[in-house]
Amino acid sequence: MRRSMLFLPGNAPNMIINGDALGADSIILDLEDAVSPDEKDAARLLVKSAIEDMGFVDVEITVRINAIDTPYWKDDLEAIVPLKPDLIMPPKSASAADIQTLDRAIAEIEQQHGMPVGTVKLIPLIETALGVERAFEIATASPRVVALFLGGEDLTADLRCKRTKAGNEIDYARKRLVCAARAAGVDVYDTPFTDVNDDEGIVADAEYAKSLGFSGKSAIAPRHVRTINEVFSPSLADIEYAKLVFEAIRIGKLQGKGAVSLRGKMIDKPIVERARQTLEAAKQLGLGGPEDE
């Protein structure tokens, strides 16, 4: 289960070597924004060596490559794809054509290295106004796309507005991405919270993202990971209620009831689906979800 995604600069070996000890479900090894042009080659080599040699345990590996309008992205793919990272994150994804170009390039590398085509998945980073408006098109451009990811900093620059902790300026984009991702049947991840020292703010921001339907949230500070994991994990109360939903249904069937209620509320299809999702998440996290509902 992917709740938290932590950015780690591709040119910071002291952070990368501890990647699987920081508590995030996924680490994003960054070859783009965190790396200056004169360090691209060195960062690519460092990330390649880390994936090959570190043996990261119980953490998903995502690599943010450089955008396809730069001279670096093909070298990034040539170095990284043969290592079978879980995800490639292309920045500034703005069209289905962008994703299909990457799809073909990755497929060629996979074939060259005897890998099944489709092994490496994509999580497009949406960080322009055009990307937001084309989010569904991007999400459905390739079977490799398993999630969308919102980038708030570059988006607000493109929108010509100030990035704030409150986040009102990206509210439309957040909601648009969630709808597009869910319509496409993929996950969707929220942008990092802007203030690494605001421990109360990250709680509120993560809870708001969850309330909109995001699958999880990213972070640029390891100190935010625990909070994100807690917010995007089902609570014990959530798990208990979900179990009660299925118990009520079981009893209702035994009694021959066509309609079942719990705590004075009818149990309809959306409630059952949310309960199923809660128990599945609990099971993945080892929090007591039953083997079957």
C-alpha beads as a LAMMPS data file, in Angstrom:
LAMMPS data file: protein, C-alpha beads

293 atoms
292 bonds

1 atom types
1 bond types

-500.0 500.0 xlo xhi
-500.0 500.0 ylo yhi
-500.0 500.0 zlo zhi

Masses

1 110.0

Atoms # bond

1 1 1 0.000 0.000 0.000
2 1 1 1.447 3.321 -1.106
3 1 1 0.503 6.107 1.341
4 1 1 3.625 8.257 1.487
5 1 1 6.135 9.181 -1.204
6 1 1 9.351 10.881 -0.064
7 1 1 11.546 12.910 -2.416
8 1 1 15.283 12.310 -2.051
9 1 1 17.771 14.382 -4.107
10 1 1 19.635 12.246 -6.592
11 1 1 22.883 13.981 -5.706
12 1 1 22.668 13.418 -1.930
13 1 1 24.230 10.033 -1.112
14 1 1 23.843 10.497 2.658
15 1 1 20.058 10.673 2.206
16 1 1 19.742 7.994 -0.453
17 1 1 21.602 5.339 1.547
18 1 1 19.021 5.715 4.334
19 1 1 16.078 5.668 1.947
20 1 1 14.488 2.493 3.240
21 1 1 14.873 3.552 6.887
22 1 1 12.835 6.767 6.663
23 1 1 9.398 5.139 6.900
24 1 1 8.025 6.113 3.493
25 1 1 6.161 3.578 1.396
26 1 1 7.895 4.924 -1.714
27 1 1 11.082 6.939 -2.139
28 1 1 11.428 9.220 -5.153
29 1 1 15.047 9.427 -6.262
30 1 1 15.102 12.796 -7.979
31 1 1 17.188 13.450 -11.093
32 1 1 15.293 16.609 -12.038
33 1 1 14.631 19.670 -9.865
34 1 1 16.991 18.697 -7.064
35 1 1 19.952 18.400 -9.443
36 1 1 21.691 21.258 -11.257
37 1 1 22.569 20.788 -14.950
38 1 1 26.276 20.352 -14.249
39 1 1 25.516 17.496 -11.817
40 1 1 23.063 15.489 -13.943
41 1 1 25.556 12.828 -15.017
42 1 1 26.949 12.360 -11.502
43 1 1 23.459 12.149 -9.972
44 1 1 22.348 9.606 -12.564
45 1 1 25.381 7.453 -11.779
46 1 1 24.766 7.763 -8.032
47 1 1 21.106 6.770 -8.317
48 1 1 21.993 3.877 -10.627
49 1 1 24.608 2.607 -8.175
50 1 1 22.257 3.000 -5.220
51 1 1 19.516 0.936 -6.858
52 1 1 22.030 -1.719 -7.902
53 1 1 23.909 -1.984 -4.614
54 1 1 21.800 -0.785 -1.689
55 1 1 19.224 -3.562 -1.631
56 1 1 16.418 -1.303 -0.449
57 1 1 13.990 -3.295 1.724
58 1 1 10.227 -2.811 2.045
59 1 1 10.161 0.418 0.068
60 1 1 9.021 1.150 -3.461
61 1 1 11.580 2.756 -5.774
62 1 1 10.450 5.666 -7.928
63 1 1 12.829 7.697 -10.080
64 1 1 11.919 11.188 -11.249
65 1 1 13.641 11.632 -14.592
66 1 1 14.176 14.858 -16.488
67 1 1 11.460 16.205 -18.765
68 1 1 11.283 15.065 -22.379
69 1 1 12.009 18.599 -23.600
70 1 1 15.494 18.358 -22.066
71 1 1 18.608 16.569 -23.372
72 1 1 18.775 14.346 -20.276
73 1 1 15.707 12.103 -20.268
74 1 1 16.904 9.441 -22.694
75 1 1 20.133 8.967 -20.724
76 1 1 18.050 8.753 -17.554
77 1 1 15.933 5.963 -19.007
78 1 1 18.919 4.086 -20.444
79 1 1 20.554 4.041 -17.013
80 1 1 17.518 3.392 -14.827
81 1 1 15.001 1.202 -16.708
82 1 1 17.267 -1.908 -16.848
83 1 1 17.367 -1.807 -13.020
84 1 1 13.587 -2.409 -12.931
85 1 1 12.506 0.447 -10.661
86 1 1 8.871 0.253 -9.640
87 1 1 7.980 3.610 -11.150
88 1 1 9.348 6.269 -13.462
89 1 1 8.033 9.769 -12.755
90 1 1 8.108 12.026 -15.832
91 1 1 7.836 15.705 -14.841
92 1 1 5.717 18.340 -16.560
93 1 1 3.532 15.735 -18.236
94 1 1 1.137 17.700 -20.411
95 1 1 -0.318 15.338 -23.018
96 1 1 -0.990 11.749 -23.982
97 1 1 1.715 12.158 -26.617
98 1 1 4.307 12.805 -23.889
99 1 1 3.366 9.573 -22.142
100 1 1 3.288 7.558 -25.360
101 1 1 6.760 8.821 -26.283
102 1 1 8.036 7.581 -22.934
103 1 1 6.132 4.314 -23.295
104 1 1 7.854 3.541 -26.593
105 1 1 11.286 4.512 -25.279
106 1 1 10.898 2.349 -22.167
107 1 1 9.574 -0.577 -24.193
108 1 1 12.623 -0.460 -26.456
109 1 1 14.959 -0.576 -23.449
110 1 1 12.963 -3.388 -21.855
111 1 1 13.233 -5.449 -25.041
112 1 1 16.971 -4.787 -25.312
113 1 1 17.458 -6.129 -21.793
114 1 1 15.152 -9.131 -22.044
115 1 1 12.514 -7.618 -19.788
116 1 1 8.782 -8.148 -20.357
117 1 1 7.370 -5.037 -22.009
118 1 1 5.389 -3.130 -19.402
119 1 1 7.589 -4.074 -16.448
120 1 1 8.332 -0.467 -15.485
121 1 1 5.291 1.638 -14.632
122 1 1 4.692 5.391 -14.922
123 1 1 3.411 8.000 -12.488
124 1 1 3.128 11.232 -14.498
125 1 1 3.825 14.429 -12.602
126 1 1 1.162 17.009 -13.454
127 1 1 2.488 20.497 -12.795
128 1 1 1.153 22.782 -15.529
129 1 1 -2.266 24.219 -16.279
130 1 1 -2.324 22.266 -19.543
131 1 1 -1.462 19.066 -17.715
132 1 1 -4.285 19.596 -15.243
133 1 1 -6.813 20.134 -18.019
134 1 1 -5.564 16.998 -19.827
135 1 1 -5.285 14.838 -16.718
136 1 1 -7.679 12.108 -17.856
137 1 1 -6.029 11.957 -21.287
138 1 1 -2.655 11.524 -19.585
139 1 1 -3.957 8.913 -17.137
140 1 1 -5.322 6.766 -19.972
141 1 1 -2.461 7.263 -22.440
142 1 1 -0.686 3.999 -21.576
143 1 1 -1.261 0.854 -19.500
144 1 1 1.978 1.762 -17.725
145 1 1 0.281 4.679 -15.975
146 1 1 -0.700 3.537 -12.484
147 1 1 -1.160 6.919 -10.813
148 1 1 -1.137 10.679 -11.273
149 1 1 0.922 13.019 -9.115
150 1 1 0.232 16.715 -8.492
151 1 1 3.158 19.131 -8.438
152 1 1 2.032 22.306 -6.695
153 1 1 5.165 24.437 -6.928
154 1 1 5.595 24.463 -10.701
155 1 1 1.839 24.573 -11.185
156 1 1 1.464 27.810 -9.236
157 1 1 4.333 29.324 -11.204
158 1 1 2.488 28.388 -14.390
159 1 1 -0.738 29.816 -12.972
160 1 1 1.126 33.031 -12.023
161 1 1 -0.006 32.915 -8.431
162 1 1 1.650 32.571 -5.042
163 1 1 2.050 29.147 -3.442
164 1 1 0.604 29.227 0.069
165 1 1 0.326 26.828 2.984
166 1 1 -3.456 27.085 2.852
167 1 1 -3.367 25.798 -0.716
168 1 1 -6.505 27.547 -1.986
169 1 1 -4.693 28.331 -5.231
170 1 1 -4.341 24.619 -6.110
171 1 1 -7.767 23.488 -4.911
172 1 1 -9.231 23.203 -8.397
173 1 1 -6.209 21.244 -9.613
174 1 1 -6.417 18.857 -6.677
175 1 1 -10.069 18.096 -7.332
176 1 1 -9.587 17.852 -11.082
177 1 1 -6.751 15.340 -10.702
178 1 1 -8.690 13.177 -8.254
179 1 1 -11.683 13.014 -10.596
180 1 1 -9.496 12.262 -13.623
181 1 1 -7.526 9.561 -11.845
182 1 1 -10.572 7.834 -10.397
183 1 1 -12.330 7.953 -13.770
184 1 1 -9.242 6.328 -15.308
185 1 1 -9.004 3.723 -12.550
186 1 1 -5.586 4.795 -11.264
187 1 1 -4.273 6.177 -7.982
188 1 1 -3.543 9.842 -7.324
189 1 1 -0.984 11.523 -5.053
190 1 1 -0.934 14.985 -3.521
191 1 1 1.828 17.562 -3.674
192 1 1 4.165 18.046 -0.671
193 1 1 3.210 20.409 2.125
194 1 1 5.243 23.599 1.792
195 1 1 6.468 24.162 5.366
196 1 1 8.764 21.395 6.619
197 1 1 8.694 22.806 10.158
198 1 1 4.910 23.076 10.567
199 1 1 3.897 19.825 12.257
200 1 1 0.276 20.900 12.723
201 1 1 -0.023 22.150 9.175
202 1 1 1.002 18.853 7.640
203 1 1 -1.723 17.067 9.601
204 1 1 -4.416 19.423 8.311
205 1 1 -3.070 19.348 4.763
206 1 1 -2.868 15.551 4.657
207 1 1 -6.346 15.175 6.123
208 1 1 -7.743 17.566 3.532
209 1 1 -6.035 15.665 0.723
210 1 1 -7.488 12.411 2.018
211 1 1 -10.952 13.986 2.229
212 1 1 -10.740 14.841 -1.486
213 1 1 -9.962 11.246 -2.410
214 1 1 -6.178 11.231 -2.813
215 1 1 -4.552 7.821 -2.423
216 1 1 -1.645 9.308 -0.495
217 1 1 0.654 12.287 -0.250
218 1 1 4.255 13.152 -0.987
219 1 1 6.808 14.808 1.258
220 1 1 10.118 16.583 0.944
221 1 1 10.888 16.174 4.645
222 1 1 11.301 12.803 6.383
223 1 1 9.643 14.274 9.489
224 1 1 6.343 14.472 7.569
225 1 1 6.289 10.804 6.575
226 1 1 4.912 9.427 9.818
227 1 1 2.030 11.890 9.834
228 1 1 1.139 11.097 6.229
229 1 1 1.203 7.366 6.923
230 1 1 -1.059 7.807 9.942
231 1 1 -3.570 9.983 8.078
232 1 1 -3.778 7.624 5.102
233 1 1 -4.088 4.493 7.225
234 1 1 -7.515 3.345 8.443
235 1 1 -8.072 4.018 12.122
236 1 1 -9.094 1.254 14.516
237 1 1 -12.541 2.849 14.632
238 1 1 -12.742 2.753 10.823
239 1 1 -11.764 -0.922 10.806
240 1 1 -14.251 -1.839 13.511
241 1 1 -17.084 -0.046 11.703
242 1 1 -16.207 -1.775 8.417
243 1 1 -16.345 -5.156 10.140
244 1 1 -19.736 -4.258 11.624
245 1 1 -21.018 -3.405 8.144
246 1 1 -20.224 -6.878 6.835
247 1 1 -21.498 -8.517 10.019
248 1 1 -24.801 -6.658 9.652
249 1 1 -25.060 -7.830 6.049
250 1 1 -24.344 -11.415 7.097
251 1 1 -27.016 -11.354 9.778
252 1 1 -29.469 -9.680 7.421
253 1 1 -29.018 -12.442 4.868
254 1 1 -29.598 -15.094 7.521
255 1 1 -32.819 -13.337 8.509
256 1 1 -33.922 -12.980 4.900
257 1 1 -33.896 -9.190 4.984
258 1 1 -33.710 -7.303 1.693
259 1 1 -32.505 -4.123 3.388
260 1 1 -30.076 -3.838 6.294
261 1 1 -29.319 -0.921 8.590
262 1 1 -26.514 -0.179 11.023
263 1 1 -26.681 2.454 13.753
264 1 1 -29.873 3.780 12.222
265 1 1 -28.475 4.169 8.698
266 1 1 -29.252 1.996 5.699
267 1 1 -26.277 0.052 4.382
268 1 1 -26.216 0.862 0.691
269 1 1 -23.674 -0.001 -1.997
270 1 1 -21.334 3.006 -1.403
271 1 1 -21.108 2.167 2.319
272 1 1 -20.274 -1.444 1.502
273 1 1 -17.609 -0.376 -0.982
274 1 1 -15.983 2.001 1.514
275 1 1 -16.024 -0.754 4.133
276 1 1 -14.403 -3.141 1.667
277 1 1 -11.685 -0.585 0.881
278 1 1 -11.045 -0.026 4.582
279 1 1 -10.649 -3.723 5.326
280 1 1 -8.432 -4.257 2.302
281 1 1 -6.169 -1.408 3.433
282 1 1 -6.108 -2.810 6.965
283 1 1 -5.152 -6.211 5.631
284 1 1 -2.277 -4.769 3.568
285 1 1 -0.995 -2.871 6.599
286 1 1 -1.369 -5.801 8.968
287 1 1 -3.988 -3.985 11.044
288 1 1 -6.453 -6.801 11.462
289 1 1 -8.430 -6.929 8.254
290 1 1 -10.115 -10.331 7.826
291 1 1 -9.056 -12.790 5.169
292 1 1 -12.331 -12.230 3.384
293 1 1 -15.356 -10.122 4.037

Bonds

1 1 1 2
2 1 2 3
3 1 3 4
4 1 4 5
5 1 5 6
6 1 6 7
7 1 7 8
8 1 8 9
9 1 9 10
10 1 10 11
11 1 11 12
12 1 12 13
13 1 13 14
14 1 14 15
15 1 15 16
16 1 16 17
17 1 17 18
18 1 18 19
19 1 19 20
20 1 20 21
21 1 21 22
22 1 22 23
23 1 23 24
24 1 24 25
25 1 25 26
26 1 26 27
27 1 27 28
28 1 28 29
29 1 29 30
30 1 30 31
31 1 31 32
32 1 32 33
33 1 33 34
34 1 34 35
35 1 35 36
36 1 36 37
37 1 37 38
38 1 38 39
39 1 39 40
40 1 40 41
41 1 41 42
42 1 42 43
43 1 43 44
44 1 44 45
45 1 45 46
46 1 46 47
47 1 47 48
48 1 48 49
49 1 49 50
50 1 50 51
51 1 51 52
52 1 52 53
53 1 53 54
54 1 54 55
55 1 55 56
56 1 56 57
57 1 57 58
58 1 58 59
59 1 59 60
60 1 60 61
61 1 61 62
62 1 62 63
63 1 63 64
64 1 64 65
65 1 65 66
66 1 66 67
67 1 67 68
68 1 68 69
69 1 69 70
70 1 70 71
71 1 71 72
72 1 72 73
73 1 73 74
74 1 74 75
75 1 75 76
76 1 76 77
77 1 77 78
78 1 78 79
79 1 79 80
80 1 80 81
81 1 81 82
82 1 82 83
83 1 83 84
84 1 84 85
85 1 85 86
86 1 86 87
87 1 87 88
88 1 88 89
89 1 89 90
90 1 90 91
91 1 91 92
92 1 92 93
93 1 93 94
94 1 94 95
95 1 95 96
96 1 96 97
97 1 97 98
98 1 98 99
99 1 99 100
100 1 100 101
101 1 101 102
102 1 102 103
103 1 103 104
104 1 104 105
105 1 105 106
106 1 106 107
107 1 107 108
108 1 108 109
109 1 109 110
110 1 110 111
111 1 111 112
112 1 112 113
113 1 113 114
114 1 114 115
115 1 115 116
116 1 116 117
117 1 117 118
118 1 118 119
119 1 119 120
120 1 120 121
121 1 121 122
122 1 122 123
123 1 123 124
124 1 124 125
125 1 125 126
126 1 126 127
127 1 127 128
128 1 128 129
129 1 129 130
130 1 130 131
131 1 131 132
132 1 132 133
133 1 133 134
134 1 134 135
135 1 135 136
136 1 136 137
137 1 137 138
138 1 138 139
139 1 139 140
140 1 140 141
141 1 141 142
142 1 142 143
143 1 143 144
144 1 144 145
145 1 145 146
146 1 146 147
147 1 147 148
148 1 148 149
149 1 149 150
150 1 150 151
151 1 151 152
152 1 152 153
153 1 153 154
154 1 154 155
155 1 155 156
156 1 156 157
157 1 157 158
158 1 158 159
159 1 159 160
160 1 160 161
161 1 161 162
162 1 162 163
163 1 163 164
164 1 164 165
165 1 165 166
166 1 166 167
167 1 167 168
168 1 168 169
169 1 169 170
170 1 170 171
171 1 171 172
172 1 172 173
173 1 173 174
174 1 174 175
175 1 175 176
176 1 176 177
177 1 177 178
178 1 178 179
179 1 179 180
180 1 180 181
181 1 181 182
182 1 182 183
183 1 183 184
184 1 184 185
185 1 185 186
186 1 186 187
187 1 187 188
188 1 188 189
189 1 189 190
190 1 190 191
191 1 191 192
192 1 192 193
193 1 193 194
194 1 194 195
195 1 195 196
196 1 196 197
197 1 197 198
198 1 198 199
199 1 199 200
200 1 200 201
201 1 201 202
202 1 202 203
203 1 203 204
204 1 204 205
205 1 205 206
206 1 206 207
207 1 207 208
208 1 208 209
209 1 209 210
210 1 210 211
211 1 211 212
212 1 212 213
213 1 213 214
214 1 214 215
215 1 215 216
216 1 216 217
217 1 217 218
218 1 218 219
219 1 219 220
220 1 220 221
221 1 221 222
222 1 222 223
223 1 223 224
224 1 224 225
225 1 225 226
226 1 226 227
227 1 227 228
228 1 228 229
229 1 229 230
230 1 230 231
231 1 231 232
232 1 232 233
233 1 233 234
234 1 234 235
235 1 235 236
236 1 236 237
237 1 237 238
238 1 238 239
239 1 239 240
240 1 240 241
241 1 241 242
242 1 242 243
243 1 243 244
244 1 244 245
245 1 245 246
246 1 246 247
247 1 247 248
248 1 248 249
249 1 249 250
250 1 250 251
251 1 251 252
252 1 252 253
253 1 253 254
254 1 254 255
255 1 255 256
256 1 256 257
257 1 257 258
258 1 258 259
259 1 259 260
260 1 260 261
261 1 261 262
262 1 262 263
263 1 263 264
264 1 264 265
265 1 265 266
266 1 266 267
267 1 267 268
268 1 268 269
269 1 269 270
270 1 270 271
271 1 271 272
272 1 272 273
273 1 273 274
274 1 274 275
275 1 275 276
276 1 276 277
277 1 277 278
278 1 278 279
279 1 279 280
280 1 280 281
281 1 281 282
282 1 282 283
283 1 283 284
284 1 284 285
285 1 285 286
286 1 286 287
287 1 287 288
288 1 288 289
289 1 289 290
290 1 290 291
291 1 291 292
292 1 292 293
